[in-house]
């Protein structure tokens, strides 16, 4: 890959848009130009590009013209597939005559996303057997069972697939079945030690990525590459992060750790037959002490590690360290394929050691807390208080980074999102060439092709009572029923909790003839398809619906938010972050809680207008958006809809939209 002089960017963009389909938009042109400039001067760029802007081409065209390797990281599988299966092939073909080269592209995911031929042919480490061994899941599963059928499909598919990528398997299989034929990076033997290394699908994907001009990956793998110090992505000059509003959350997840009694017990079972009795007994004893302690654990943050927990964790840490040494020092030639069994055990014990040691060390930059689930029991968790410093150091130092999303401006500017990413407010540089206080960056809002003020209304029901922490909201349910009835169905209900969504669905099913679909009663994909297919239907749900629904047209003409989606007051990580901002002299509520809510509300409001002929209303059934001082911040974070608090006006508008849709046969 050598950089060569390229034709004018405008010509390249025009060729790409013409080939991919659609029309060139001013926002797309402005974005492409800004991305090209950021790449050329090695700076960083935040681009807010609304739905329908064509932002994929807005960054792909200047990236391909650049001539050096570019990594594109996205949050969702849908966008990864769109890039690799549609946008990139068409764009490469369109630009080939102008660039006089054909850029290569490849997708790269975490190792567990690829079929493992060693697992497939040699079996899975058996944890509960009397001796450490491998067992064949294909023999153990009943051919008529769901698991058995899935495994047989996987075996047949292994001879057909070129990628081994789980997402290329259609229809899919259960997580349980896939776990029998895949490995994590900790469990992998490594290509040089594995009998199937030369044929390995994961290794082949890495090799393709090394040769590609554009590598499409996900936020989690990007975080692992940046944080863990073991490069999994090929070297690159330019990083483009799409769906960048998700990045902080994904990086936090990768940088977090967890210990559960079940997890520790599995590590004990995996290691017990591979190490000496003394080492195994010490880990077993520490495991039992941890389990006894967790039975009494109450949910909440641990600002200081209790003495009894500290002793238990030190015992776990020390016992795990001894087992790790023993696993590396002993071998048993009588055990078939011992390396696979040993590697799985080692991965489990290393994780126990790392998390226990991290919590014992008690960094002021970590938050530690207990969680308790009805189904899974208690867990001990640790997460970074902030990932901004981590991102600033690991993400922005040696490459140009472009971050883009439909929601990066909150409250009217980029500063909140930029701060969470480790970037200071705009223009913090010393023009005389002195020491820079933060990486150079700029923010750009390229707008949207939609006329939000004419296509949509933002309605806040200011007459309702302020929602409390608990209890039914009878006035809110009355308002919701009236709005849904006026809209003739066509409603996406976004709720701040599953309990609230269930209560609303139950109430409206009893009041109205309108079909109400509820998240959890069917797969999300099936629910969205049913919602889109029948304009009279409503769909109610929680978090994944705030961001994951793309239904243009008359099926979604009313989007309802039951309340401002602040984080739970007892959320240990969010409350710790808020407290830290306040102790530093800032406004913790605005920096953490209000910003979290604004991002979700911006995403939720974005479900309404997905095409140029869409019309509808976003209704927020929480008077605080009008009455509270932070209300204007929340409103500014959403699309620029025409704003009203007039309930009668909204009902008339919904009736008119419903009548127009009926006239058109929807």
C-alpha positions, 0 to 999 in steps of 0.5 A: 500500500503506497500513497499516490496522488489521488483525483479531487475528493469531489470526483471520488465522492460523486463516483461512489455515490452514483455507484452505491445509489442515492444522491450526493448531500451537502452534509456528506460532502462536508464530512468527506472534506473534513475527514480528508483534512483530519487525515492529512494533518494527523488531527482528530475529528468528531463528526455528528452526521444525522440519519440519512446523511450517508456518513459511511461514504462520507468517511470511506471515500477519503479513507480509501483515497488516503492510500494507507491502512485504515481501521473502521470500528463499529458497535453493531453487527448490522453496520459491520455487515453493511460496510463489508457486504455492500458499501465497501465492495461498491465503493471500491469498484466505483473508485477503482478507475479513478484511483487506478488501484483496487483497495482491499478490505477485510473484517476482523473480530474476536477469536470466539467469533470463529469456528475452532477446528481443534474443538470441532475435531478433538473435542471440548475439555471435560470439567467434571470427569474423574480425569482431565480429558476431552469429550466429543460433544457430537457423540454426547448430544442426542441427534434429535435434540436442539443441541444435537441438531445445531452441532450436526449443522456446525460440523457440516458447515465447517466443510462449506464455510470459507470464513468460519465466522459465526455471523455467516452461519444462517440460520444461526445456532444457540450460544451453547452449541457455539461454545462447543466449537469455539475458544476465547483468546485465553483458551487458544493453543496458538497457531504454532502449537495447534495441529490445525493452526495452518487451517485456522479460521481466526488466523486466516482472518488476521492474515487477511487483515494484515494485507487489507487497506481497510479493516472493519472491526468492532469497538470491543476488539479495538478496546482490547487492542488499545488497552491490553498491550497485545496487538490484535489489529494490524498497524494503521495510521487512521482510525475511524470509529462509527457509532462513537456514542457507544465507545466509552461504554464498550471500553468500560466493559472491556476494562472491567472485571468480575468474580463469581462463585461459579466462575471460581469453582469452574477454575478449580475444577479445570485445574484440579487434575493438572497440578499437585494436590497442595496447589489444588487444595489451596485454590479449593479452600480459597474458593470455598471461603469466597463462596461463603462470603458471597452468600452474605454479600449485599448489593452496593459499592465498596468504597473500602474493601472490607477486611474479610473480603480482603483476606479472601481475595488475597487467598484467591490471588496467592492460590491462583498464582501457585496454580499458574506456576504449577500449570506451566511446570508440569506435563502428563504425557498420558493425557490426550491433547493435554495442551488444550485442557491445560490452556483452558484451565490456565485461562480461567485461573489467570482471570481469577488472579488478575481480578483478585489482585486488581481489587486487593491493590485498591486503585483510587481509579477503580470502582468496586461493588457487589451485584446480586441477580435473582438468577445468577446470584452474587458477583463482585465487580470492578470497573474504571472510574473513568476511561477518558485518560485511558483513551487519551493515552492509548487511542489518540497518540499515534494515529489520526482518529475520526469519531462519528455518530448521529448523536455526539452533540449533547446540549448543543456542543461536543464538549461533554462527549469529548471529555468522556473520550479524553479530549479537552474542550475545543481549541485548548492549544497554545498557538505559540507552539507551547505544550499542548494540553490535549490532542488536537481535535475539532467538532463538526455537525454536518446536519441532516437531510431531514427537515426536523422542524417540519417533519416532527413535533417534540411534545412534553406533557408538562401537566403530568405529575413528576414521576417518583422512584416507585409506584404506578403513574396512573396519569401517565398511563391515561396520557399514553392511552389517549396518544396511542388511540389518537395515533391509531397505533403506530407507536414505539414505546420507550420505557426506562425499565422493563417493569414500566414497559410491562405495566404499560403493555398490560394496561393498554391491552386492557383498554384498547383494541390496538395490538401491543407487542412487548419486548421479551415476549419474542426475539427482538428481530421478530418483534421489529418485523411484526411492528413494521409489518402492521401500522396499527401495532405498537411495540413497547420495550426498554434499552435496546429499543431506544437505539436499535429500531429502524422502521421508516414509514407509517408504522412508527409515527409516535415515539413515546418516552415514559420518563427521563432515562437517568441512571439508577440512583443506586448504580455504583459506577454512575454514582461514583463517577458523579461523586468524582466530578463533584469532588473535582469542583464540577457539576456531577449531575450534569456531567454524568446523569444528565449526559447519560439521559441526553444521549439516550433521549437523542437516540430514542428521538432519532427513531421517529424520522428515518426517511424524507417523507416520515412524519410524526411526534416524539412525546415525553411523558415527564414534565421535568423536560419542561420544568427543570433547569436541565430540561433545555439541555435535554431538548437541545440534545434531540433533533430540532423538532417543532416544540410544544406542550399543548396536549390538544394540539398534539392530539389533532396532529396525531389524528391528521397524521393517522388520517393521511396514512389511512388515505395512503393505505397504511 
